[in-house]
Amino acid sequence: MDRNEILYWLRETNEQRLEELWRRADNVRRRAVGDQVHLRGLIEISNVCARSCLYCGLRAPNAKIERYRLTDREILDCAAHAVQLGYGTVVMQAGEDYGVETDRLARLIRQIKSDTPLAVTLSLGERPDQDLVAWRQAGADRYLLRFETSNPKLYKIIHPDLNNRPSDRIAILRRLDQLGYEVGSGVMVGIPGQSYDDLADDIAMFRELRLHMIGVGPWLPHPDTPLAQMASQLRLPPDRQVPNDEITTYKAVALARLACPWANIPSTTALATVNQANGRELGLVRGANVVMPNLTPLRYRPLYEIYPAKACLQESPDDFHLRLRSRIHDIGRTVGAGRGDSKRQTNASSARQAETGG
Ligand code: SAH
């Protein structure tokens, strides 16, 4: 799939012709990663954030949200819940919160890894190298850090540096790979100022980084963020601007699958938010093979408002789980068993194999 073909599909609007893209993505998904849909229990461990990203409702300057941090007990209860529901992975996500201390999190990771068979994924922002090293040593398996856009000018606008340290997520992603994490990244679709060329470059970047996991969702304007307020100034002319709509997000999911056949690709909550009725299923039949059900205690959910009206704000994990299982079966798929590791080896395991000649 070359760049021109990616651009062709991104600009295609004819629904009948798009069927071919969906079919191709679904076929590649089936052959490369099979029919299992892996479930990752999401624990939103803190909504405190040091950064001022222009798109995100958790940004430090947003004084309108009440901040929370889960206790050790709450986090371990969520992990136990994940095991009880049969999930193979927990994802601990937060704002870039330095109040989530390196050692405390390392202790929690060790505890989860010794008490349960769960894979542990972290999504905690651009933490310093020593944190990434410590957590990997504690047993963390995977790390998610979206590069958001591969256009450096646009990235600089929407993602200001912290304390004058230049933000280089691509460098961190390469470092995570070196440390032996399974590495996940992704972008928002339809950021004001994002061109079709930019999104084609993003997809090429997924491939270049040889990502184990790719998450894409539409940019959803949060009224208490500068990006929502500046959108009309930043937006490109309609023939160049990527729309932040449902169909364009499916295209990005499908193209990510074609670019990276082996990757684990979630059908994201942002997609389920733009189409509450069946966004999640449509993502799964157009390239995705992962769902991340939310296990955060219900009383904290409304506070983790990266964008408004997130899907499943009020749904208990048990109800959601039952409905999700039947929806997965309805589209002819099965619920994944085990950890659902990436089929692409981590650097560490290929190095080990090289050493043992295996
Ligand atoms: N603080 C961590 C993880 C939390 S945010 C980090 O920055 O990596 C997780 C993802 O949510 C972000 O990477 C971004 O792609 C997405 N996100 C944030 N605000 C959003 C918005 N307004 N609309 C859609 N997605 C958003």
Residues whose N, C-alpha, C, O or C-beta is under 5 A from the ligand:
A	BS01	SAH	Y55 C56 A94 G95 E96 S123 L124 G125 L144 L145 R146 M188 P218 W219 L220 P221 H222 A270 I306 Y307
